Amino acid sequence: MPNFKNIQNETRFSAEKMQKVTLFETKNFFCDVYGLEPGQEQKAHSHAGSDKIYCVIEGSATFIVDDKTRQAASGDVVSLHREARTAYAIHPTKGWSCWC
C-alpha cells in the first residue's frame, strides 16, 4: 500500500539545531527531510554502503564534498557516492529544507 506525505507539512525548523524528520523507512530505503535555519550546518560525515541524494526544496545551501565547495539552490538535486565525505552549510539569508 503506497504512503503519501506532503513535505511542506512534515518539515520542521528550530533555532537550536537542525531538524530531521523521517518520512519513510524500510530495510532497503529511507527518506528524511531536514530543516535548517540560517547558520546551521551538518558536520562532515559519510555513509558507508549508502549513496545519498539531496534535493534542495527551499532556500540555498553550500555543499562541501571531498573538500570541494558547490552551491545548490531550490530545485537542485545532488547525488553523492557512498565514499564521498560530505558536509553542508546554510547561507545566512534563507532557511532551507532538503530530503535524501
ABEGO torsion letter per residue (X at the ends): XBBBBBAAAABBBBAABBBBBBABBBAABBBBBBBBBBGBBBBBBBBBGBBBBBBBABEBBBBBBGGBBBBBBBGBBBBBBAABBBBBBBBAABBBBBBX
